[in-house]
Amino acid sequence: MISLLDQDFSQLNDFLTNLKPTQLLILVDENTHEYCLPTVLGNLETEIPFEIIEIEAGEELKTLETAAQLWEILTEFETDRKALMINLGGGVITDMGGFIASTYKRGISFINIPTTLLGMCDASIGGKTGIDHQFLKNIIGTFAHPKHIFVFPEFLKTLPLEELRSGFAEMLKHGLITDEKHWNDLIAIEDLTAESIFPFIETSMKIKQNVVAQDFTEQNIRKTLNFGHTIGHAIESLFLLKGKPIMHGEAVALGMICETRISLLQNLLTEKAASDIIFNIRKFYPVLDISEFSVEEILNLMKNDKKNAGGHINFSLLTSIGHSKFDQSVTVENIKDALLYYQK
């Protein structure tokens, strides 16, 4: 399901030869069009007709309006159900492209070629597709596995530090919820660069893939992957609503700090473990100014989280480094405490 691409992209070419799609639809944004598409096209060895579909970059474009435009484009291209969509980009492209492919004519095949660290280690894996609606993250979506995921780590060399840091948050999360060694390896990195992160990408991908394999539709253990996201998604949505979008990983880092604090307040985590975790996350991420958001605004968005049930805000929390619990009900007081703690 996941292949690390060599320099001549032979695995991708073999895959296309065996699948024999009627048409290729390559979804890109303006950044991947410029920096990544030439590499892919330069290595494609196929006579299958293809179309390039470009959308603007940014989470704020991951909407129903953009989805409608893409469905119309596929209709204009007379795309049939034997076509293949290639999602070449970061989390927005793989989320959006997977959603479009899984809903058009009740589903066409798609593959992901993630170009960001976030895409490689998180968004492209697991079969979750989605778009935002009314500033709620991924509130509309499907469960649909890509036919394959092809990873070309060299693409990371085109990214600024902010993009690397965004994906690195998900890698840290993978270590915290299930693999203490992975966590320790990551926090030992002194300078975040594509080269320093390369050795740990495959481990992070396998952690997520293993969790998803046990619980595809998120009924139990897959919920642990949401650590840091209950508060993180709410904060990310508020920044989006204010017209000041932030990187997903920045919001997740904030969420992990707050939810580590909640794990301590819920007597699940020791004070030493909580202190060590928060220190090491803060080492990589600047503090976000959330003073303009009221606790009530944050709580209202959290109540719309997809993981909630029966009116309760459910969290995935830590019991130690490398171990976690899901479906943890948390008091409003502990949520408020964690948000205030973050801002100190």
C-alpha positions in Angstrom: 0.0 0.0 0.0 2.9 2.4 0.7 6.0 2.5 -1.5 9.1 4.8 -1.2 9.8 6.0 -4.7 13.2 5.5 -6.2 14.7 8.2 -8.5 13.1 6.7 -11.7 9.6 6.2 -10.2 9.6 2.6 -11.5 7.1 1.5 -8.8 4.6 4.1 -10.0 5.0 3.2 -13.6 4.6 -0.5 -12.8 1.5 0.3 -10.8 -0.1 2.2 -13.7 0.8 -0.5 -16.2 -1.0 -3.1 -14.1 -4.0 -1.0 -13.2 -4.6 0.3 -16.8 -6.8 3.3 -15.9 -8.7 5.0 -18.8 -7.5 8.4 -17.7 -5.2 10.1 -15.2 -6.4 13.2 -13.3 -3.5 14.9 -11.5 -4.7 17.2 -8.8 -2.2 19.9 -7.7 -2.0 23.3 -6.1 0.1 26.1 -7.5 3.1 25.1 -5.3 3.1 21.4 -6.2 2.5 22.4 -9.8 5.7 24.4 -9.8 8.0 22.3 -7.6 6.8 18.7 -7.8 4.7 18.1 -10.9 7.7 18.4 -13.3 9.5 15.6 -11.4 6.5 13.3 -11.7 5.8 14.1 -15.3 9.4 13.7 -16.2 9.4 10.2 -14.8 6.0 9.0 -16.0 6.3 6.3 -18.7 2.7 5.8 -19.8 0.5 6.6 -22.8 -2.6 6.9 -20.6 -4.2 10.3 -21.4 -3.9 12.7 -18.5 -5.3 16.1 -17.3 -3.8 18.5 -14.8 -6.2 20.1 -12.4 -4.8 23.0 -10.3 -6.4 24.6 -7.3 -5.1 27.4 -5.1 -3.1 26.4 -2.0 -4.5 26.7 1.5 -6.9 25.2 4.0 -9.3 28.0 3.3 -10.0 26.5 -0.2 -10.9 23.1 1.2 -14.6 23.8 0.9 -17.8 22.6 -0.6 -17.5 25.3 -3.3 -14.2 24.0 -4.4 -15.5 20.4 -4.4 -18.4 21.5 -6.6 -16.0 23.1 -9.1 -13.9 19.9 -9.2 -16.9 17.7 -9.8 -17.9 20.0 -12.7 -14.4 19.7 -14.1 -14.5 15.9 -14.0 -17.8 16.0 -15.7 -16.4 18.3 -18.5 -13.5 15.8 -18.9 -16.1 13.0 -19.3 -14.3 11.1 -16.6 -15.5 7.5 -16.2 -15.3 5.1 -13.3 -12.2 3.5 -14.6 -10.2 6.7 -14.3 -7.5 7.3 -11.6 -7.0 10.5 -9.6 -3.5 11.2 -8.6 -3.4 13.6 -5.6 0.0 15.3 -5.7 0.3 17.6 -2.7 0.0 18.1 1.0 -2.8 17.4 3.4 -5.3 19.7 1.7 -4.8 18.0 -1.7 -5.0 14.4 -0.4 -8.0 15.2 1.8 -9.8 17.1 -1.0 -8.7 14.8 -3.8 -9.7 11.7 -1.9 -13.1 13.2 -1.1 -13.7 14.2 -4.8 -12.6 10.8 -6.1 -14.6 8.8 -3.5 -17.9 10.7 -4.2 -17.7 11.2 -8.0 -20.0 8.7 -9.7 -20.0 6.9 -6.3 -16.3 6.5 -6.4 -13.3 6.4 -8.7 -9.8 5.1 -7.8 -7.2 7.4 -6.4 -3.6 7.3 -5.3 -1.7 9.8 -3.1 1.7 11.2 -3.7 2.2 13.4 -0.6 4.7 16.2 -1.0 4.7 17.6 2.6 5.8 15.9 5.8 2.3 16.3 7.1 1.0 14.5 4.0 3.6 11.7 4.2 3.2 10.9 7.8 -0.5 11.6 8.4 -3.0 13.0 5.9 -2.3 10.6 3.0 -2.6 7.5 5.2 -5.7 5.9 6.7 -8.4 6.5 4.2 -10.0 9.6 5.7 -11.1 12.1 3.2 -12.8 15.4 3.8 -13.5 19.1 3.4 -14.2 21.8 5.9 -17.6 23.5 6.2 -18.5 26.6 8.1 -14.9 26.6 9.5 -15.4 23.2 11.0 -12.4 20.9 10.1 -13.2 17.9 7.9 -16.8 17.9 9.0 -17.9 16.5 5.6 -16.0 13.4 4.3 -15.7 9.7 3.6 -13.7 6.7 4.6 -12.0 5.6 1.4 -8.6 4.0 1.0 -6.3 5.1 -1.8 -5.2 2.4 -4.1 -1.6 3.1 -3.2 0.6 5.7 -1.5 3.8 6.7 -3.2 6.3 8.7 -1.1 9.2 10.6 -2.6 11.2 12.0 0.4 13.2 14.3 -1.9 10.1 16.5 -2.2 10.7 17.6 1.5 13.8 19.5 0.4 11.5 22.0 -1.3 9.7 22.9 1.9 10.3 25.8 4.4 10.8 25.1 8.1 7.2 25.9 8.9 6.0 23.1 6.7 8.4 20.6 8.2 7.4 21.7 11.7 3.8 21.2 10.8 4.2 17.5 9.8 6.7 16.9 12.7 3.9 17.5 15.2 2.1 14.5 13.8 5.3 12.4 14.1 5.7 13.5 17.7 2.0 12.5 18.3 2.7 9.0 16.9 5.5 8.5 19.4 3.5 9.8 22.3 0.4 7.6 21.8 2.1 4.3 20.9 6.0 4.3 20.6 8.3 5.7 23.3 11.4 5.0 21.3 10.1 6.9 18.3 9.3 9.9 20.6 12.8 9.8 22.1 14.4 9.6 18.6 12.5 12.6 17.5 13.1 14.9 20.5 16.8 14.2 20.2 16.8 16.0 16.8 18.6 19.3 17.3 17.9 21.0 14.0 14.7 20.3 12.0 15.7 19.7 8.4 14.6 17.4 5.7 17.8 15.3 6.2 17.4 15.1 10.0 13.8 13.9 9.6 14.3 11.4 6.7 15.3 8.4 8.9 12.1 8.5 10.9 9.5 9.0 8.3 8.9 5.4 7.5 8.4 4.5 11.3 5.8 7.2 11.6 4.0 6.1 8.6 3.9 2.5 9.8 2.6 3.5 13.2 -0.4 5.2 11.7 -0.9 2.4 9.2 -0.9 -0.2 11.9 -3.4 1.7 14.1 -5.7 2.2 11.1 -5.5 -1.5 10.1 -7.0 -2.4 13.5 -9.9 0.0 13.3 -10.6 1.5 9.8 -13.8 3.3 10.7 -12.6 4.7 14.0 -14.8 2.8 16.4 -12.1 2.3 19.1 -8.3 2.3 18.9 -8.0 4.6 15.9 -9.4 7.4 18.1 -6.0 7.5 19.8 -4.7 9.2 16.7 -6.8 12.2 17.6 -4.6 13.1 20.6 -4.0 16.8 20.4 -6.7 17.3 17.8 -9.8 18.0 20.0 -8.5 21.3 21.2 -6.1 21.7 18.2 -8.9 21.5 15.6 -11.0 24.1 17.5 -8.1 26.5 17.7 -7.3 25.9 14.0 -10.9 26.6 13.0 -11.0 29.8 15.0 -7.9 31.2 13.3 -9.5 30.2 10.0 -12.7 32.0 10.9 -10.7 35.1 11.8 -9.0 35.0 8.4 -5.7 34.2 10.0 -5.1 30.5 9.0 -2.3 28.7 10.9 -0.4 25.5 10.0 -2.2 22.4 11.1 0.9 21.2 13.0 1.1 24.4 15.0 -2.5 23.8 16.2 -1.8 20.2 17.0 1.3 21.1 19.0 -0.9 23.5 21.0 -3.5 20.8 21.4 -1.0 18.2 22.6 0.3 20.6 25.2 -3.2 21.3 26.5 -4.3 17.6 26.3 -1.1 16.5 28.1 -2.1 19.0 30.8 -5.6 17.5 30.9 -4.1 14.0 31.1 -2.3 15.1 34.3 -5.4 16.7 35.7 -7.4 13.6 35.0 -4.8 11.6 37.0 -3.8 9.5 34.0 -0.3 10.9 33.7 2.5 11.6 36.2 3.6 15.2 36.8 7.2 14.3 35.6 5.9 12.7 32.4 3.6 15.7 31.7 6.4 18.2 32.4 8.9 16.3 30.1 6.4 16.1 27.2 5.4 19.7 27.4 9.0 20.9 27.6 10.0 18.9 24.5 7.0 20.1 22.5 7.6 23.7 23.4 11.2 23.2 22.3 10.1 23.0 18.7 7.0 25.2 18.6 6.5 28.9 19.3 3.5 29.8 21.6 0.4 30.9 19.7 -1.4 34.0 20.8 -5.0 32.7 21.5 -5.9 35.6 23.8 -8.5 36.9 21.4 -10.5 33.7 21.6 -12.8 33.1 24.6 -13.0 29.8 26.3 -16.7 29.7 25.3 -15.8 30.1 21.6 -13.3 27.2 21.9 -15.7 25.0 23.8 -18.5 25.6 21.3 -16.3 24.4 18.4 -15.1 21.4 20.4 -18.7 20.4 20.9 -19.0 19.9 17.1 -16.0 17.5 17.1 -16.7 14.3 15.1 -15.5 12.1 18.0 -18.1 13.3 20.4 -21.1 11.2 21.4 -24.2 11.8 23.6 -23.3 15.4 24.1 -20.0 14.7 25.8 -16.7 16.1 24.6 -14.5 13.0 24.2 -10.7 13.1 24.3 -7.8 10.7 23.6 -5.4 11.2 26.5 -2.0 9.9 27.5 -1.3 7.4 30.4 2.5 7.5 29.8 4.9 8.2 27.0 4.0 5.6 24.3 0.5 4.7 25.8 -2.9 6.4 25.5 -6.6 6.0 26.1 -9.6 7.0 24.0 -13.2 8.1 24.9 -12.1 10.0 27.9 -14.8 12.4 29.2 -13.3 15.6 30.5 -14.7 18.3 32.7 -15.1 21.9 31.4 -13.0 23.0 34.4 -10.0 20.9 33.3 -10.3 22.2 29.7 -10.3 25.8 30.9 -7.3 25.0 33.2 -5.4 23.6 30.2 -6.1 26.6 28.0 -5.0 29.0 30.7 -1.9 26.9 31.4 -0.9 27.1 27.7 -1.0 30.9 27.8 1.2 31.3 30.9 
